[in-house]
Amino acid sequence: MAIEPCWLTARQIEASRVVLTKKLRKDGKLWIRVFPDKPVSKKPLEVRMGKGKGAPEFWVAPIKPGRIIFEIEGLSDEASLAVLKEASSKLPIRTKIIKREEGIHYEGI
């Protein structure tokens, strides 16, 4: 779960996904709860003002505090804690690992 707001780029999400899938192998299941659907455009350097907007450079997923980024299942609590800590090290924000109990109630681990 995200603690602070940011824009997660598609490359950052992919880096975390690669770590998670390598560690989960066939034992667990992974859900990615964010998708980079916002384009960020830039104009090339040394281009004069005007002539329209620049081309999209990369895509981001706007993240607000409290947003669930990844969900996993099929591992023990200790193993899932280690896997999620390693994946969160690839993200530019502070995160909190929480455990789902019943329904939509989450508890910090």
Backbone as ProteinMPNN parsed JSONL, in Angstrom:
{"seq_chain_A": "MAIEPCWLTARQIEASRVVLTKKLRKDGKLWIRVFPDKPVSKKPLEVRMGKGKGAPEFWVAPIKPGRIIFEIEGLSDEASLAVLKEASSKLPIRTKIIKREEGIHYEGI", "coords_chain_A": {"N_chain_A": [[0.847, -1.168, 0.0], [0.559, 2.222, -0.825], [2.113, 4.961, 0.811], [2.665, 7.587, 0.362], [1.986, 10.192, -2.101], [2.542, 9.888, -5.673], [3.827, 9.637, -9.063], [3.869, 6.677, -10.642], [5.958, 5.209, -12.945], [5.719, 3.275, -15.988], [7.975, 1.721, -16.283], [8.949, 1.434, -13.666], [6.881, -0.002, -12.455], [7.044, -2.325, -13.965], [9.619, -3.24, -13.256], [9.228, -3.942, -10.564], [7.298, -5.921, -10.946], [8.751, -7.908, -12.301], [10.558, -8.75, -10.313], [8.717, -9.756, -8.433], [7.431, -11.874, -9.878], [9.579, -13.567, -10.378], [10.259, -14.401, -7.791], [7.86, -15.505, -6.871], [7.357, -17.627, -8.58], [5.793, -20.616, -9.452], [4.317, -20.93, -7.234], [2.723, -18.903, -6.011], [0.174, -16.336, -6.549], [-0.234, -13.35, -8.413], [-1.472, -10.037, -8.389], [-1.639, -7.043, -10.116], [-2.493, -3.935, -9.216], [-2.478, -1.413, -10.302], [-2.333, 0.695, -13.219], [-0.491, 2.116, -15.842], [-1.855, 4.71, -17.278], [-1.735, 7.346, -17.98], [-0.468, 9.709, -20.126], [2.728, 11.312, -20.362], [4.049, 14.12, -21.706], [6.741, 15.636, -23.571], [8.634, 18.299, -24.919], [11.189, 18.437, -27.414], [14.637, 19.308, -26.64], [15.894, 22.642, -26.985], [13.941, 23.697, -28.708], [11.822, 26.054, -30.141], [9.246, 28.095, -28.615], [5.711, 27.39, -28.863], [4.037, 25.863, -31.703], [2.528, 23.655, -30.925], [1.86, 20.794, -28.723], [4.255, 18.599, -27.178], [5.427, 15.26, -28.073], [4.205, 12.176, -26.562], [6.262, 10.967, -23.985], [6.556, 9.067, -21.911], [4.566, 6.816, -19.85], [2.447, 7.056, -16.998], [1.188, 6.019, -13.761], [-0.982, 7.566, -11.712], [-0.632, 7.798, -8.25], [-2.206, 7.741, -5.146], [-2.049, 8.313, -1.567], [-2.649, 5.379, 0.357], [-3.388, 3.679, -1.648], [-3.639, 0.439, -2.985], [-1.078, -1.398, -4.397], [0.146, -3.846, -5.242], [-0.994, -7.244, -5.007], [-0.626, -10.4, -3.493], [-0.9, -13.983, -3.262], [-0.834, -17.267, -1.794], [1.561, -17.788, -0.548], [3.485, -18.205, 2.482], [3.269, -16.093, 5.436], [5.796, -15.052, 6.188], [7.372, -15.5, 3.909], [5.957, -14.033, 1.963], [6.212, -11.474, 3.011], [8.98, -11.018, 2.74], [9.224, -11.123, -0.066], [7.571, -8.999, -0.92], [8.874, -6.846, 0.3], [11.256, -6.752, -1.129], [10.262, -6.153, -3.678], [9.148, -3.646, -3.187], [11.375, -2.125, -2.881], [12.076, -1.389, -5.393], [10.437, 0.67, -6.041], [9.741, 4.235, -6.112], [8.612, 5.345, -3.84], [7.523, 5.46, -0.372], [6.263, 2.534, 1.104], [3.752, 0.409, 2.6], [3.355, -2.737, 3.975], [0.593, -4.732, 4.033], [-1.89, -6.933, 5.427], [-4.535, -8.873, 4.25], [-7.524, -9.518, 5.821], [-10.592, -10.429, 6.412], [-13.056, -9.833, 3.972], [-12.76, -6.49, 2.961], [-11.097, -5.435, 4.772], [-7.992, -4.333, 5.875], [-4.88, -5.059, 7.452], [-1.947, -3.91, 9.054], [1.266, -5.418, 8.656]], "CA_chain_A": [[0.0, 0.0, 0.0], [1.338, 3.454, -0.912], [1.985, 5.867, 1.946], [2.779, 8.951, -0.138], [1.566, 10.307, -3.494], [3.579, 9.965, -6.703], [3.528, 9.075, -10.374], [4.647, 5.471, -10.918], [6.119, 5.016, -14.38], [5.546, 1.898, -16.446], [9.243, 1.003, -16.056], [9.032, 1.103, -12.241], [5.92, -1.079, -12.211], [7.594, -3.53, -14.602], [10.752, -3.714, -12.457], [8.661, -4.626, -9.397], [6.624, -7.13, -11.417], [9.768, -8.911, -12.609], [11.028, -9.286, -9.031], [7.652, -10.557, -7.834], [7.194, -13.115, -10.614], [10.722, -14.468, -10.174], [10.205, -14.96, -6.44], [6.643, -16.295, -6.689], [7.414, -18.794, -9.462], [4.47, -21.209, -9.658], [3.695, -21.136, -5.924], [1.742, -17.895, -5.643], [-0.531, -15.609, -7.59], [0.048, -11.924, -8.328], [-2.371, -9.064, -9.004], [-1.118, -5.685, -10.193], [-3.709, -3.131, -9.072], [-2.313, -0.107, -10.934], [-2.025, 0.631, -14.637], [-0.036, 3.424, -16.32], [-2.73, 5.15, -18.356], [-1.63, 8.792, -18.154], [0.739, 10.029, -20.894], [3.502, 12.488, -20.004], [4.682, 14.561, -22.953], [7.858, 16.576, -23.48], [9.115, 18.826, -26.19], [12.638, 18.248, -27.508], [15.478, 20.414, -26.187], [16.242, 23.71, -27.928], [12.853, 23.927, -29.651], [11.166, 27.319, -29.809], [7.895, 28.029, -28.057], [4.648, 27.274, -29.845], [4.017, 24.682, -32.573], [1.796, 22.53, -30.342], [2.352, 20.033, -27.575], [5.246, 17.585, -27.527], [4.987, 13.872, -28.173], [4.279, 11.45, -25.284], [7.573, 10.362, -23.705], [6.364, 7.862, -21.104], [3.244, 6.682, -19.262], [2.502, 6.97, -15.543], [-0.018, 5.702, -12.999], [-1.042, 8.453, -10.551], [-0.839, 7.039, -7.021], [-2.551, 8.52, -3.968], [-1.814, 7.541, -0.344], [-3.656, 4.376, 0.663], [-3.658, 2.863, -2.83], [-3.027, -0.888, -3.021], [-0.336, -1.493, -5.648], [0.256, -5.265, -5.587], [-1.562, -8.255, -4.112], [-0.14, -11.753, -3.755], [-1.455, -15.04, -2.418], [-0.244, -18.577, -2.006], [2.814, -17.921, 0.189], [3.377, -17.979, 3.922], [3.413, -14.679, 5.808], [7.21, -14.67, 6.18], [7.836, -15.476, 2.52], [5.322, -12.917, 1.259], [6.812, -10.25, 3.544], [10.289, -10.857, 2.107], [9.029, -10.858, -1.496], [7.021, -7.648, -1.087], [9.913, -5.878, 0.669], [12.18, -6.651, -2.26], [9.575, -5.454, -4.771], [8.947, -2.242, -2.826], [12.65, -1.408, -3.02], [12.148, -0.915, -6.774], [9.512, 1.783, -6.198], [10.306, 5.489, -5.614], [7.832, 5.861, -2.721], [7.459, 4.611, 0.814], [5.096, 1.66, 1.062], [3.436, -0.331, 3.816], [2.87, -4.078, 3.635], [-0.585, -5.014, 4.837], [-2.446, -8.277, 5.249], [-5.992, -8.878, 4.091], [-8.17, -10.48, 6.72], [-11.868, -10.83, 5.813], [-13.653, -8.721, 3.234], [-11.816, -5.518, 2.451], [-10.364, -4.905, 5.916], [-6.569, -4.614, 5.794], [-4.148, -4.869, 8.679], [-0.51, -3.813, 8.846], [2.092, -6.578, 9.094]], "C_chain_A": [[0.896, 1.236, 0.0], [1.064, 4.328, 0.309], [2.008, 7.313, 1.48], [2.371, 9.007, -1.611], [2.749, 10.368, -4.455], [2.997, 9.548, -8.042], [4.429, 7.87, -10.552], [4.744, 5.299, -12.427], [5.943, 3.541, -14.72], [6.812, 1.084, -16.199], [9.389, 0.588, -14.589], [8.08, -0.032, -11.89], [6.454, -2.389, -12.782], [8.766, -4.095, -13.806], [10.258, -4.461, -11.215], [7.985, -5.927, -9.806], [7.613, -8.251, -11.707], [10.287, -9.561, -11.331], [9.975, -10.202, -8.424], [7.445, -11.878, -8.558], [8.357, -14.091, -10.474], [10.659, -15.139, -8.82], [8.984, -15.855, -6.235], [6.704, -17.621, -7.427], [6.017, -19.332, -9.691], [3.698, -21.342, -8.349], [2.556, -20.166, -5.637], [1.095, -17.245, -6.846], [-0.345, -14.12, -7.336], [-1.036, -11.122, -9.027], [-1.693, -7.71, -8.96], [-2.338, -4.771, -10.24], [-3.606, -1.731, -9.67], [-1.981, -0.308, -12.411], [-1.605, 2.016, -15.112], [-0.845, 3.901, -17.527], [-2.695, 6.663, -18.573], [-0.353, 9.111, -18.932], [1.405, 11.304, -20.363], [4.277, 12.895, -21.249], [5.787, 15.562, -22.664], [8.164, 17.079, -24.878], [10.623, 18.614, -26.24], [13.389, 19.486, -27.009], [15.734, 21.383, -27.335], [15.21, 23.885, -29.039], [12.133, 25.19, -29.206], [9.751, 27.094, -29.296], [6.859, 27.965, -29.175], [4.717, 25.963, -30.595], [3.407, 23.458, -31.898], [2.507, 21.84, -29.191], [3.339, 18.976, -28.045], [4.647, 16.19, -27.571], [5.055, 13.19, -26.809], [5.626, 10.749, -25.132], [7.431, 9.059, -22.924], [4.963, 7.906, -20.496], [3.379, 6.497, -17.76], [1.146, 6.523, -14.993], [-0.031, 6.636, -11.791], [-1.425, 7.664, -9.305], [-1.142, 8.016, -5.885], [-2.25, 7.682, -2.728], [-2.978, 6.6, -0.055], [-3.975, 3.457, -0.498], [-2.928, 1.525, -2.734], [-2.36, -1.036, -4.384], [-0.256, -2.943, -6.13], [-0.475, -6.102, -4.559], [-0.965, -9.598, -4.494], [-0.865, -12.731, -2.839], [-0.714, -16.334, -2.712], [1.081, -18.79, -1.3], [2.544, -17.754, 1.681], [3.598, -16.5, 4.217], [4.862, -14.213, 5.729], [7.736, -14.538, 4.756], [7.238, -14.294, 1.76], [5.873, -11.584, 1.742], [8.154, -9.983, 2.876], [10.156, -10.493, 0.634], [8.541, -9.428, -1.712], [8.021, -6.566, -0.681], [10.889, -5.675, -0.483], [11.548, -5.91, -3.433], [9.386, -3.975, -4.45], [10.242, -1.439, -2.903], [12.841, -0.874, -4.44], [11.26, 0.317, -7.018], [10.082, 3.057, -5.571], [9.575, 6.066, -4.397], [7.936, 4.931, -1.531], [6.174, 3.811, 0.746], [4.932, 0.964, 2.397], [2.882, -1.674, 3.378], [1.736, -4.407, 4.595], [-1.118, -6.397, 4.5], [-3.962, -8.177, 5.187], [-6.578, -9.935, 5.011], [-9.46, -10.985, 6.079], [-12.492, -9.633, 5.145], [-12.584, -7.788, 2.713], [-11.027, -4.885, 3.583], [-8.903, -5.308, 5.814], [-5.915, -4.292, 7.122], [-2.678, -4.788, 8.38], [0.231, -5.026, 9.369], [3.284, -6.046, 9.839]], "O_chain_A": [[1.88, 1.293, 0.739], [-0.07, 4.421, 0.778], [1.431, 8.181, 2.136], [2.404, 7.987, -2.299], [3.826, 10.843, -4.096], [1.834, 9.158, -8.142], [5.648, 8.026, -10.608], [3.723, 5.249, -13.113], [6.01, 2.675, -13.847], [6.733, -0.115, -15.934], [9.9, -0.495, -14.302], [8.431, -0.924, -11.117], [6.329, -3.441, -12.155], [8.895, -5.314, -13.692], [10.813, -5.499, -10.857], [8.085, -6.928, -9.096], [7.347, -9.412, -11.397], [10.44, -10.781, -11.27], [10.293, -11.294, -7.954], [7.297, -12.912, -7.906], [8.15, -15.304, -10.453], [10.971, -16.324, -8.702], [9.057, -16.849, -5.512], [6.167, -18.625, -6.958], [5.131, -18.576, -10.089], [2.56, -21.81, -8.344], [1.532, -20.561, -5.079], [1.414, -17.551, -7.995], [-0.303, -13.679, -6.188], [-1.471, -11.475, -10.123], [-1.226, -7.273, -7.908], [-3.124, -4.824, -11.186], [-4.545, -0.942, -9.558], [-1.425, -1.333, -12.806], [-2.288, 2.998, -14.819], [-0.548, 3.534, -18.664], [-3.545, 7.202, -19.282], [0.741, 8.817, -18.452], [0.726, 12.252, -19.966], [5.065, 12.114, -21.783], [5.771, 16.248, -21.642], [7.977, 16.379, -25.874], [11.272, 18.613, -25.195], [12.829, 20.581, -26.965], [15.784, 20.99, -28.5], [15.565, 24.185, -30.178], [11.866, 25.37, -28.017], [9.147, 26.044, -29.518], [7.101, 28.427, -30.29], [5.398, 25.037, -30.154], [3.737, 22.33, -32.264], [3.586, 22.24, -28.755], [3.264, 18.511, -29.182], [3.508, 15.972, -27.159], [5.875, 13.575, -25.975], [6.073, 10.033, -26.028], [8.096, 8.069, -23.228], [4.261, 8.91, -20.611], [4.321, 5.855, -17.295], [0.114, 6.63, -15.655], [0.831, 6.512, -10.921], [-2.424, 6.945, -9.303], [-0.423, 8.995, -5.688], [-2.199, 6.456, -2.821], [-4.142, 6.971, -0.203], [-4.77, 2.531, -0.339], [-1.734, 1.486, -2.437], [-3.0, -0.823, -5.414], [-0.554, -3.234, -7.288], [-0.571, -5.729, -3.39], [-0.814, -9.904, -5.677], [-1.375, -12.356, -1.784], [-0.057, -16.473, -3.743], [1.678, -19.859, -1.43], [1.506, -17.229, 2.084], [4.057, -15.748, 3.358], [5.134, -13.108, 5.26], [8.451, -13.591, 4.432], [7.938, -13.628, 0.998], [5.989, -10.649, 0.95], [8.439, -8.85, 2.487], [10.897, -9.644, 0.137], [9.042, -8.726, -2.59], [8.017, -5.479, -1.259], [11.296, -4.549, -0.771], [12.218, -5.127, -4.108], [9.457, -3.136, -5.348], [10.209, -0.211, -2.98], [13.678, 0.0, -4.665], [11.33, 0.932, -8.082], [10.83, 2.976, -4.597], [9.894, 7.174, -3.965], [8.37, 3.785, -1.645], [5.123, 4.335, 0.377], [5.849, 0.931, 3.218], [2.025, -1.734, 2.496], [1.903, -4.363, 5.814], [-0.836, -6.954, 3.439], [-4.584, -7.474, 5.984], [-6.177, -11.098, 4.98], [-9.406, -11.904, 5.262], [-12.464, -8.53, 5.691], [-11.614, -8.227, 2.095], [-10.347, -3.882, 3.366], [-8.597, -6.493, 5.679], [-6.333, -3.377, 7.832], [-2.189, -5.529, 7.527], [-0.132, -5.594, 10.399], [4.12, -6.822, 10.302]]}, "name": "protein", "num_of_chains": 1, "seq": "MAIEPCWLTARQIEASRVVLTKKLRKDGKLWIRVFPDKPVSKKPLEVRMGKGKGAPEFWVAPIKPGRIIFEIEGLSDEASLAVLKEASSKLPIRTKIIKREEGIHYEGI"}
